[in-house]
Amino acid sequence: MAIFKSDDTGAFGNKFITITVKNPNLYPISKIVAVTNSGTCIENKTFTDESNFQREDIELIVNYSSKETTMLNQGANILNLVAYDMSGKQSTCPQSLTFYAKNGVISRNGQCFC
């Protein structure tokens, strides 16, 4: 999966990354945070819809704005999920997702603005 830097991944109603978190024991979850590249450049995406968390399969959608995609690494980027219990204690999900970003194709005055 690859995107162009400076594109908005939600354009035209797109859902860039759809993640299904399995919670078969219906553990109470206070929030889930999607962390891109260890949180170094892009603000973490925090999901706090507790009514959605009362299911065995929790669906999360991650999109990046144009500003955020310009901050992605050229090449590989890694997304991790961190879940928090009702006491605020974190547990990092063992799986991660790798996606790729390429330089944008729109330029101004002959120079890429990404």
N, C-alpha and C positions, 0 to 999 in steps of 0.2 A: 504494500500500500504506500503510495507516494503522493505528496501534495506539493504545490508551489508556494514558496514563501511570498507573502503579501496577499495571498488569497484568503477569503473568509470561508471557513469550512462549512458554515451553515447557510451559505448562499443557495438560493432556489429551493429552500426547505430541506437541504441535505442534512444527514446525521452522520458526521464523520466517523465517530467511534461509538458503537453501541455495545455496552458491557452488561452481561447478565451475571450478577453475584448470586451464588447459590447459598441459601440459608435454610436447609431442610429442618433444622431444630428450632427455627423461629427465634433465634437469640435476639434479645432487645438490642437494637443498634441506635445510637444517638446521632451519628453522622458518618458519612463516607467521604473521603477526600481523594481526588485524582491528582497525583503529583507527576508533573512532567519534568524529566531531566533533573531529578532530585530537588526540584523547586528553585533552581538557581536563577532563572530568568522570567519564567511565566508564573503568574499568581496561581496558586492551587485552586482547583475547582471543587467546591464544597457542596455536598448534597445533604440536605437535612429534612427531607420529606418523610417524617417518621411513619405516616400512614402507608407509604410505599414500602417501608422496611418491614412491615408485618407479614410479608409474603415469603414463600420458599425461594422464588426467583425475583430478584430485585433488578430492574432494568435502569441503567444509567446511560445518558447520552452526553458525550464530550465533543464540543466544537471549539474551535479557536477563531478569534477575531483576526482581521487583517494585521493589526498591530502585533498580536501574539505570534502569528506565523512568521513574521519577519525576525522574531527572536529565537526561532527554533534553530537547532544545529543543522548545518549543511550535512546531509546524509542522515545517519541514524539518530533517532530520538526514542526515549524510553518512557513509558507511562506505567506508574505503579498505583495501586489502590491501598489506602489505609482505612480500616474500619475502627470505630470507637464504640465502646460499650457505654452503658448509661452512667458510669462513674467517670467517663472521660479517658479511660485507659485505651491505648492504641494497640492494634494488631495489624501488621502489614500482610497483605495477601501474598502468598508465595509466588504466584504467576505475575509476569509483567508482559507488556505489549510493546513491540518495537515497530515504529513506522518511520518513513523517510520523507525528508523535505529537500526540494531542489530550489535553486535560485529562481526568483520570479522572472517573468518574461517581459513585463512592462518596464520601460525605462524613460527617464526624463533627461533631455539634452545628451542622449547617448550613454548615460550612466545608469546602472541599475540602482534603484533606490531602496533595495532590500538590505 
